[in-house]
Amino acid sequence: MGIADYITIMNGLFGVMAIVFIILAVEDMQEPYYEGGLLTDYIWAAMLCVLLSALGDIIDGPIARKYSKRQLLGGSLDIMSDCISFCVAPALMIFAMFGRMGEASTIWTVSLAIGCFWLIACGMLRLARFQHEEGGYVPYFHGLSSPASALILLSAAGIFWLQPTSGYGPDLSTWGCDNWWSCGNGSPKPYFDFLMLPLMLICGGLMISDRKMSKLKSGIQLRLSTLQFAALLFATIHAMTLTKNSDAGENLSGTSFTMFLFAFSLFWTMVYVIGGPRLVPSEPSIDESE
């Protein structure tokens, strides 16, 4: 084993720790979100663990190329670590956050579970395919990478989890519903929770697609991706500080700033996805490479 292998194992353990925090968050989230159920440190701690795993995933490749003379374990370890941290952990987090842990309507809960299964299965297929491609020798991925998918979902989840509530709109917070999205019981309702399901389906589809996605290893693309990651990391840490205040639910300026950071992160990840092949740097010709 080389240094990079130990980092990869730590990345996987960060994913496991994220799942542990999600389990711990379940008890806090048994309260309705509009009565304090969203003010739990554990969700943000789980999100922070996924981001730390993503940071380790960024640095383990260069370290492996520089210090590891024999790369026998790296590829297999990386696939297992990525599956835990960027597929299983985000899917469970979204199910815990937006499934309301048994309080949501049955059809919504089942639909969300199917979306989570789809996301994990597509992530497994994406990582298995990467093992058999020339991934290290071209400036692009085939399909959306699992860390990029996780960053998109975490950015969106942060926005939707902190969204303001209203007495009108889709209500997913109780069982006794006349239809799958609306109960009309007068309780505060989230605006955009329902968008997480199509977003998971889209991210899963992009992971198993043949769309070329840039690796963002140099130039302005690298700087923008670094800024996006920093915004998401700071938003998560700032959200954790909000939950420590007794008046967190009334701290509109702090919540708005955190939502802005999550929105900034989501915007640049969507630019990356929409740009797709147009952001891939041109490959050198055979003569130039020789």
C-alpha positions in Angstrom: 0.0 0.0 0.0 1.1 3.5 -0.8 0.2 6.9 0.8 -2.7 7.4 -1.7 -4.2 4.0 -0.7 -4.5 5.1 2.9 -6.1 8.4 1.8 -8.6 6.4 -0.3 -9.5 4.2 2.7 -10.1 7.4 4.7 -12.3 8.7 2.0 -14.5 5.6 2.3 -14.5 5.9 6.1 -15.7 9.5 5.7 -18.6 8.1 3.7 -19.4 5.6 6.4 -19.3 8.3 9.0 -21.7 10.3 6.9 -24.1 7.3 7.1 -23.6 7.2 10.9 -24.5 10.9 11.2 -27.6 10.3 9.0 -28.8 7.6 11.4 -28.2 10.0 14.4 -30.2 12.7 12.6 -33.3 10.5 12.3 -34.3 11.1 15.9 -34.0 14.9 15.6 -36.0 14.9 12.4 -38.9 13.1 13.9 -40.2 16.6 14.7 -41.9 18.3 11.7 -39.5 20.4 9.8 -41.5 23.6 10.6 -41.2 22.8 14.4 -37.4 22.5 14.5 -36.9 19.2 12.7 -34.5 20.8 10.2 -32.3 22.3 12.9 -30.1 19.3 13.4 -26.3 19.3 13.3 -26.1 15.7 12.2 -27.4 16.3 8.6 -24.8 19.1 8.1 -22.1 16.9 9.7 -23.0 14.1 7.2 -22.8 16.5 4.3 -19.4 17.7 5.6 -18.1 14.2 5.7 -19.1 13.7 2.0 -17.3 16.9 1.1 -14.2 15.8 3.0 -14.3 12.5 1.1 -14.5 14.5 -2.2 -11.5 16.5 -1.2 -9.6 13.4 -0.5 -10.7 12.0 -3.8 -9.2 15.0 -5.5 -5.8 14.7 -3.9 -5.3 10.9 -3.9 -4.8 10.7 -7.6 -1.8 13.2 -7.9 -0.3 11.6 -4.7 -0.6 8.2 -6.2 1.1 9.2 -9.4 3.9 11.0 -7.6 4.7 8.7 -4.7 3.3 5.2 -5.4 5.6 3.1 -7.4 3.2 0.2 -7.7 -0.5 1.0 -8.0 -2.1 -2.4 -7.3 -4.8 -1.4 -4.9 -5.6 2.1 -5.8 -8.2 1.6 -8.6 -10.2 -1.0 -6.7 -10.1 0.9 -3.4 -11.1 4.1 -5.2 -14.2 2.5 -6.7 -15.4 1.1 -3.4 -14.7 4.3 -1.6 -16.6 6.4 -4.2 -19.6 4.1 -4.1 -20.0 4.6 -0.4 -19.2 8.3 -0.2 -20.8 9.6 -3.4 -23.6 7.1 -4.1 -24.9 5.4 -1.0 -24.3 8.3 1.5 -26.0 11.1 -0.6 -28.9 8.8 -1.5 -29.6 7.9 2.2 -29.2 11.6 3.2 -31.8 12.7 0.6 -34.2 9.9 1.7 -33.8 10.9 5.4 -34.2 14.6 4.7 -37.0 14.7 2.2 -38.8 11.4 3.1 -39.6 13.0 6.5 -38.9 9.6 8.1 -42.4 8.2 7.8 -44.3 11.5 7.9 -44.5 11.9 4.2 -47.3 10.5 2.0 -46.8 6.8 1.1 -46.5 7.4 -2.7 -43.9 10.1 -2.2 -41.9 7.9 0.2 -41.9 5.0 -2.2 -41.1 7.3 -5.2 -38.2 8.8 -3.3 -36.9 5.4 -2.4 -37.0 4.3 -6.0 -35.0 7.4 -6.9 -32.4 6.5 -4.3 -32.1 3.0 -5.7 -31.8 4.4 -9.2 -29.0 6.8 -8.1 -27.0 4.0 -6.3 -27.4 1.5 -9.1 -26.3 4.1 -11.7 -23.4 5.1 -9.6 -22.3 1.4 -9.3 -22.5 1.1 -13.1 -20.6 4.3 -13.6 -17.8 3.3 -11.4 -17.6 -0.3 -12.8 -17.3 1.1 -16.3 -14.6 3.6 -15.3 -12.4 0.7 -14.3 -12.4 -0.6 -17.9 -11.9 2.7 -19.7 -8.8 4.7 -20.5 -9.8 7.1 -17.7 -6.3 8.2 -16.8 -5.2 9.0 -20.3 -7.8 11.4 -21.6 -9.0 14.8 -20.4 -12.6 13.8 -20.0 -14.9 11.3 -18.3 -17.6 9.3 -20.1 -20.7 10.3 -18.1 -21.0 12.5 -15.0 -18.5 11.5 -12.4 -19.9 10.2 -9.0 -18.3 13.1 -7.0 -19.8 15.7 -9.4 -23.2 14.0 -9.0 -22.9 14.1 -5.2 -22.0 17.8 -5.3 -25.0 18.6 -7.4 -27.3 16.8 -5.1 -25.8 18.2 -1.9 -26.1 21.8 -3.3 -29.7 21.3 -4.2 -30.5 19.5 -0.9 -29.0 22.4 1.1 -31.2 24.9 -0.8 -34.4 22.9 -0.4 -33.8 22.0 3.2 -33.4 25.7 4.2 -36.2 27.0 1.9 -38.9 29.2 3.5 -42.3 27.6 4.1 -45.7 28.7 3.1 -49.3 27.9 3.9 -49.9 27.0 0.3 -48.2 24.6 -2.2 -47.2 20.9 -2.2 -47.3 19.3 1.2 -45.4 16.1 1.8 -45.3 16.2 5.5 -48.2 14.0 6.6 -49.7 10.6 5.8 -53.4 11.2 5.4 -53.3 12.7 2.0 -56.0 12.8 -0.7 -53.3 12.6 -3.4 -49.6 12.0 -3.5 -48.5 15.6 -3.1 -51.1 17.6 -1.3 -52.9 17.2 2.1 -54.4 20.7 2.6 -54.2 20.5 6.4 -53.1 24.1 6.9 -49.5 23.3 8.1 -46.6 25.1 6.5 -45.4 23.6 3.3 -42.1 23.5 1.5 -42.0 24.9 -2.0 -39.4 22.8 -3.9 -39.0 19.4 -2.1 -40.5 17.6 -5.0 -37.6 18.7 -7.3 -35.2 16.3 -5.6 -36.8 13.3 -7.2 -36.3 14.4 -10.9 -32.8 15.7 -10.0 -31.8 12.3 -8.7 -33.2 10.6 -11.8 -31.3 13.1 -14.0 -28.0 12.7 -12.1 -28.3 8.9 -12.4 -29.0 9.0 -16.1 -26.0 11.4 -16.6 -23.7 9.0 -14.8 -24.4 6.1 -17.1 -24.5 8.3 -20.3 -21.8 8.5 -22.9 -21.7 12.3 -22.6 -18.1 13.6 -22.4 -17.4 15.6 -19.2 -14.2 17.6 -18.6 -11.9 16.6 -15.8 -11.4 20.2 -14.8 -7.6 19.8 -14.2 -6.3 23.2 -15.4 -7.0 26.8 -16.4 -10.2 28.7 -15.6 -12.2 25.6 -15.2 -10.0 24.4 -12.3 -10.3 27.8 -10.6 -14.1 27.9 -11.0 -14.5 24.4 -9.7 -12.3 25.2 -6.7 -14.4 28.3 -6.0 -17.6 26.2 -6.3 -16.3 23.5 -3.9 -15.2 26.2 -1.4 -18.6 27.8 -1.5 -20.3 24.4 -0.8 -17.9 23.6 2.0 -18.4 27.0 3.6 -22.1 26.8 3.2 -22.2 23.5 5.0 -20.0 24.8 7.9 -22.1 28.0 8.1 -25.3 25.9 8.2 -23.9 24.0 11.2 -23.4 27.3 13.0 -27.0 28.3 12.4 -28.3 25.2 14.1 -26.4 26.1 17.3 -28.4 29.2 17.8 -31.7 29.1 19.6 -33.1 31.7 17.2 -31.9 29.9 14.1 -35.3 29.7 12.7 -35.6 33.5 12.9 -32.1 34.2 11.6 -33.2 35.1 8.1 -30.1 36.9 7.0 -27.8 34.0 8.0 -30.1 31.5 6.4 -30.3 33.6 3.2 -26.5 33.8 3.0 -26.2 30.0 3.4 -28.8 29.5 0.7 -26.9 31.9 -1.6 -23.8 29.8 -1.2 -25.6 26.6 -1.9 -27.2 28.3 -5.0 -23.8 29.5 -6.1 -22.4 25.9 -5.9 -25.5 24.5 -7.7 -25.2 27.1 -10.5 -21.6 26.3 -11.4 -22.2 22.6 -11.2 -25.1 23.0 -13.6 -22.9 25.1 -15.9 -20.5 22.2 -15.9 -23.2 19.7 -16.8 -24.8 21.8 -19.5 -21.4 22.7 -21.0 -20.5 19.0 -21.2 -18.3 18.3 -24.3 -17.8 22.0 -25.0 -15.7 22.3 -21.8 -13.5 19.3 -22.7 -10.0 20.5 -23.8 -8.9 19.5 -27.2 -6.7 16.4 -27.3 -3.2 16.6 -28.8 -2.7 14.9 -32.1 -0.6 11.8 -32.4 2.4 13.8 -33.6 2.1 16.3 -30.7 1.8 13.5 -28.1 4.9 11.8 -29.5 
